[in-house]
């Protein structure tokens, strides 16, 4: 049940999906602004989603 809720949360927003797609296709570290540009969203929106994904330990900040 917990996994289902986590998956629902991660995939419920377009921004989370866009960021995960960008990160899954690249092997090098990127800045938040680079991720925003590649995912087609504003920097503040990307940073908010990145923070959310980091809080759930899906991504790590270097």
Secondary structure, 3 states (H helix, E strand, C coil): CHHHHHHHHHCCCHHHHHHHHHHHHCCCCCCHHHHHHHHCCCHHHHHHHHHHHHHCCCCCCC
